[in-house]
Structures are given as C-alpha cells and as structure tokens.
C-alpha cells in the first residue's frame, strides 16, 4: 500500500470514527436532556419586600392580565456602583411620561442575581422612595446568570409591554420611544394609549448597536475583532438569521411574545439572547432591529475572550440540542 492510499484510509476511518462519536454523543445528550426548561425558583424569590409596610408581597405571574403599561426588567449582579445612574435616568423619563399621560403606569423590577455587594440595599432604597407599585426588587438567592435573571424578572412582571435593560445604563433610556414607535408600526397599536391590544399582540423590538460597528472596530484589538466576527458568523450559521446585533441589552416585548418566548428559554448565561431570538423566529414572532445610542460603561462583567469562547460553545450546543430534538419549543397560544 503506497503512502497516498494510507493517508486516504486514515482519513476515511477518521471521518467514520468522528461520525460514530458524534452519533453516540448526540444519543446520550438526547436521552439525558429535558426537552423543556425546568425553572428553579426558591420560595423566597416569589415575593418582594415592601419597605414602607415592612411586609412581603407576592410577585404576579406572566399569565396574569397586565396591570401596568410597561415593565422594565433590570438584571443586576454586583451593580451598586452603576445602578443608580441607570435608575435615575429611567425614572426621570417615565415620570415625565406620567405628567403628559396621567393614566400611564409603569414598574421597574431590579433582579439582583445573587449579588454579594449592596445592590439589593440600593434597589430597596429606591423602592422605599417611589413605592413598590413602581419599583420592586427580586432578590435571587443564588446566581442564575444574566439569562436566568432576566427570565425570572420577565415572568414576574405586570406590563402590557416588557423591556429588559442592562443595569450599566449603556443604552440611552429615552430611545425606548424609538422601540415603541417600531412596536406601533408592527402591531398597529399604541403602547401608551392601547395597552390591552399591545398585550395581546406579538412582537419583539430589539435595540441595535450595529450602526456603531465601524467606530468600535477601530478601538478594539485585531484579536478581539476576529473573535467578534467569529461569534457573529456562528450566530448566523447555527441559529439566528437576519439580526445584526443579538447581544444588545435593550429589548422590548409584548406581553404575549414574552410569555411564549421565555417559557422555552434554556440558556441562562450570556448566549441567552441568541436562543431567545431563535425561539422567537421559530414561533414566527415578528422581530425588528432598531438603532439606538449606546456608550461603553466601565465595570463590565464580560471578559471578552473567555465570554466569547463560552458563548461560541453555547451556540454549538443550542444548534445541536434543537437539531436532534433534545430541546423543544413550547407551543403556547
């Protein structure tokens, strides 16, 4: 047997061995994976503190009828340094809206994701100042990851429309108006004046930083740019099509869309946005991407190289588990 024949034989057996291993691993994953997410929630996480009455109140459920126009869910892990400016900006914008529309109601839910610092104490000082009808703190006993924190906050909300926004305040909150304008275009209903109709409609409006990409490229190292492009390629290849920025922490959902999409969310860490949008696309929920203003804020919890590698692995698992049917999407009407 000549050298070329040996190489070809080696490649053939190598491919067969890899294929066999892939089939075995897929079978193991399929047999050991729950097709629908199991939501872990401790008893104490079902209630929030009312500092004024010194009592505990029970959070509502996403299946309940909406009772406010807008819920703002803010996942926060050790954010005592960055949370105040974000809350001040958010409250100022929403209180001004109330002056213009006295019947308008909102709530902000700060989800402390097992924080070790004074995040909860800070959040509850705002609850005491503004009242628990406008602000609530969901204190998670143990860290779930950003996706887990957002999910539990969404499922505890009262809004006809629900926004999740990062605690660092990197997104300009008043750009909510841009997202709401897009929501009105898609649903034909006004989020401010027609909450009943908005609640029963389906749409996801996501803030996007894609228009800022050229400026960001110039500031990043070549290695980080390669990782970023690699991540975007994997997102396009394995999961979400047609979305330029899946990771921006400024996304608006109608109540019905949030209910349907988050019920099937498995990923609790940084790649949860990708799975969430993948689920929405599979459920044929309209998704619109809107450019927003965004500023880099110091103190990010994301370690670029490690986080992108982890997210790349998560993307592969998302693709594989849905492809082999280990994960399924709940069909909620």
Helices and strands as residue ranges (DSSP letters): H 3-32, G 43-46, E 47-50, E 55-58, E 68-76, H 83-100, E 106-113, H 119-130, E 135-140, H 146-155, E 159-165, G 173-175, H 176-187, H 195-200, E 204-208, G 210-212, H 213-219, H 222-238, E 250-254, H 255-262, H 272-282, E 287-291, H 304-323
